Amino acid sequence: MNTTHPKRRRAPTPLTAATLTVLAALAVVFTPAVLAPAGAGQPGRPVADPRFSWPLSPSPVVSRPFDPPGHAYGPGHRGVDLAAKENQEVLAAGAGLVLYAGDLAGRGVVSIEHDGGLRTTYEPVSPRVAVGDQVHQGQVIGTVVAGHAGCATAVCLHWGVRRVTEYLDPLRLVRTGTALRLKPWAGVDAGEP
């Protein structure tokens, strides 16, 4: 499957030697690996840097956590259920390409492909996007519809993430909002662009 999308290609931005030095230093210091949950693929294997935001705003309460199946067809909960309100806006957790937006087995589903081979799904929703749409992080992609089976609250959004056939815990990929403050580095000329 070709995962490159010509619409997303951009010309590279030239970087200065000072910028490359700073980026290399940051890569060594701030390279947190998010680990795959136990039972999902190979435990302890690096997945990706946290990159997603919450698909609901404000940050929702998790009403049912991720519970990976013991094997491909085993029982489990292949995502998380997030407490929501009926008709609450659903946001794209990350930038990507809409692969599916419509009815599936009697419920509205939106599926978005992201860089790194990740795919997020949102259900039950009333989609506001169409197949082939490019979406950005935080963009409204639909609204929550009541009626998710197994929901511990009156209304919830089921949010799932997978890489190829491996289901991942979406909560391990959510940015925490921690800000980094960089201090001046004596090895970099502050006047260089």
C-alpha positions as CSV (number, residue, x, y, z in Angstrom):
1,M,0.0,0.0,0.0
2,N,1.4,3.4,-1.0
3,T,1.3,5.7,2.1
4,T,2.7,8.7,0.4
5,H,0.3,11.4,-0.6
6,P,1.4,13.9,-3.2
7,K,-0.9,16.6,-1.7
8,R,1.3,16.7,1.4
9,R,4.7,17.1,-0.2
10,R,6.5,20.3,0.5
11,A,9.9,21.7,-0.6
12,P,12.5,21.2,2.1
13,T,13.4,24.3,4.1
14,P,17.2,25.0,4.2
15,L,18.6,24.8,7.7
16,T,21.7,26.6,9.0
17,A,24.5,24.7,10.7
18,A,23.6,26.3,14.1
19,T,20.0,25.1,13.7
20,L,21.1,21.6,12.9
21,T,23.4,21.5,15.9
22,V,20.6,22.6,18.2
23,L,18.2,20.0,16.7
24,A,20.8,17.2,17.0
25,A,21.3,18.1,20.7
26,L,17.5,18.2,21.3
27,A,17.1,14.9,19.6
28,V,19.6,13.3,22.0
29,V,18.1,14.9,25.1
30,F,14.4,14.7,24.3
31,T,13.7,11.4,22.6
32,P,10.9,9.8,24.6
33,A,9.8,6.5,23.2
34,V,6.2,5.6,23.8
35,L,6.0,1.9,24.5
36,A,3.4,-0.5,23.1
37,P,0.9,-1.7,25.7
38,A,1.4,-5.2,27.0
39,G,-0.2,-7.8,24.8
40,A,-0.3,-5.6,21.7
41,G,2.2,-6.8,19.3
42,Q,5.7,-6.8,20.9
43,P,5.6,-5.3,24.4
44,G,8.2,-2.7,25.0
45,R,8.8,-1.9,21.3
46,P,9.0,1.8,20.6
47,V,5.8,3.1,18.8
48,A,6.1,6.8,18.1
49,D,6.7,10.1,19.8
50,P,3.5,11.4,21.4
51,R,1.8,13.4,18.7
52,F,-2.0,13.4,19.1
53,S,-4.3,15.8,20.9
54,W,-7.6,14.8,22.4
55,P,-10.5,14.2,20.0
56,L,-12.8,16.0,22.3
57,S,-12.5,19.4,24.0
58,P,-12.2,20.0,26.9
59,S,-10.0,17.0,27.7
60,P,-12.5,14.2,28.3
61,V,-12.9,11.6,31.1
62,V,-11.9,8.1,30.0
63,S,-15.0,6.0,30.8
64,R,-13.5,2.7,29.5
65,P,-9.8,2.1,29.0
66,F,-7.9,0.2,26.3
67,D,-7.8,-3.5,26.9
68,P,-5.8,-5.2,24.2
69,P,-6.8,-8.7,23.0
70,G,-4.6,-11.6,23.8
71,H,-4.5,-12.6,20.1
72,A,-5.8,-11.1,16.8
73,Y,-9.4,-12.4,17.2
74,G,-9.6,-12.5,21.0
75,P,-11.9,-10.4,23.2
76,G,-10.8,-7.0,24.3
77,H,-11.4,-3.3,23.9
78,R,-9.4,-2.0,20.9
79,G,-9.6,1.7,21.9
80,V,-10.8,3.9,24.6
81,D,-14.3,5.3,25.4
82,L,-14.4,9.0,26.2
83,A,-17.3,10.6,28.1
84,A,-19.0,13.0,25.8
85,K,-22.3,14.9,25.2
86,E,-24.6,14.2,22.3
87,N,-23.8,16.4,19.3
88,Q,-20.4,17.4,20.8
89,E,-17.8,18.2,18.2
90,V,-15.3,15.5,17.4
91,L,-11.8,16.7,16.5
92,A,-9.1,15.1,14.4
93,A,-6.5,13.9,16.9
94,G,-3.7,14.6,14.3
95,A,-3.2,15.8,10.7
96,G,-4.0,13.2,8.1
97,L,-6.1,12.0,5.2
98,V,-9.7,10.8,5.7
99,L,-9.9,7.2,4.5
100,Y,-13.5,6.5,5.6
101,A,-16.4,8.7,6.6
102,G,-19.9,7.1,6.7
103,D,-22.1,4.4,8.0
104,L,-20.5,1.1,9.0
105,A,-22.6,-1.7,10.6
106,G,-25.3,0.8,11.6
107,R,-23.0,3.5,13.2
108,G,-21.2,6.5,11.8
109,V,-17.4,6.1,11.6
110,V,-14.5,8.3,10.6
111,S,-11.1,6.8,9.9
112,I,-8.0,9.0,9.3
113,E,-4.6,7.9,8.1
114,H,-1.6,9.7,9.7
115,D,2.1,9.7,8.9
116,G,4.1,6.8,10.4
117,G,1.5,4.2,9.4
118,L,-1.0,5.1,12.1
119,R,-4.7,5.2,11.6
120,T,-7.3,6.7,14.1
121,T,-11.0,5.8,14.2
122,Y,-13.9,7.7,15.8
123,E,-17.4,6.3,16.5
124,P,-20.3,6.7,16.7
125,V,-20.2,10.0,14.9
126,S,-22.1,12.0,12.3
127,P,-19.3,12.8,9.9
128,R,-18.6,16.4,8.6
129,V,-15.7,15.3,6.4
130,A,-15.5,13.1,3.3
131,V,-13.2,10.4,2.0
132,G,-10.0,12.1,0.6
133,D,-10.2,15.2,2.7
134,Q,-7.0,16.5,4.2
135,V,-7.5,17.3,7.9
136,H,-5.4,19.2,10.4
137,Q,-5.0,18.5,14.1
138,G,-8.0,19.9,16.0
139,Q,-10.3,20.2,12.9
140,V,-13.9,19.3,13.5
141,I,-14.6,16.0,11.7
142,G,-18.0,15.2,13.0
143,T,-20.3,15.2,16.1
144,V,-20.9,12.5,18.7
145,V,-24.0,10.4,18.3
146,A,-25.5,8.6,21.3
147,G,-25.8,4.8,21.4
148,H,-22.2,3.3,21.6
149,A,-22.7,-0.2,23.0
150,G,-20.8,-0.9,26.2
151,C,-20.5,2.8,27.1
152,A,-20.3,3.3,30.9
153,T,-21.7,6.9,30.5
154,A,-24.9,8.2,28.8
155,V,-22.9,9.2,25.7
156,C,-19.3,8.4,24.7
157,L,-16.9,8.5,21.8
158,H,-15.0,5.4,21.0
159,W,-11.5,6.4,19.8
160,G,-9.0,3.8,18.4
161,V,-5.5,3.9,17.0
162,R,-3.8,1.2,15.1
163,R,-0.6,0.6,13.1
164,V,-1.3,-1.8,10.2
165,T,-3.1,-4.6,12.2
166,E,-1.7,-3.7,15.7
167,Y,-4.1,-1.9,18.0
168,L,-2.4,0.7,20.3
169,D,-3.5,2.5,23.4
170,P,-4.5,6.0,22.1
171,L,-3.8,7.6,25.5
172,R,-0.1,6.8,25.1
173,L,0.1,8.9,22.0
174,V,-1.6,12.1,23.4
175,R,0.6,15.1,23.9
176,T,0.7,16.1,27.5
177,G,1.0,19.9,26.9
178,T,4.3,20.1,28.8
179,A,6.3,23.0,27.4
180,L,10.1,23.0,27.0
181,R,12.1,26.1,27.7
182,L,15.4,26.2,25.9
183,K,18.2,28.1,27.5
184,P,21.0,29.9,25.6
185,W,23.7,27.7,24.4
186,A,27.2,29.2,24.3
187,G,28.1,27.2,21.2
188,V,25.5,28.9,19.0
189,D,26.0,32.4,17.5
190,A,22.7,34.2,18.5
191,G,23.1,36.6,15.6
192,E,23.1,33.8,12.9
193,P,19.7,33.3,11.2
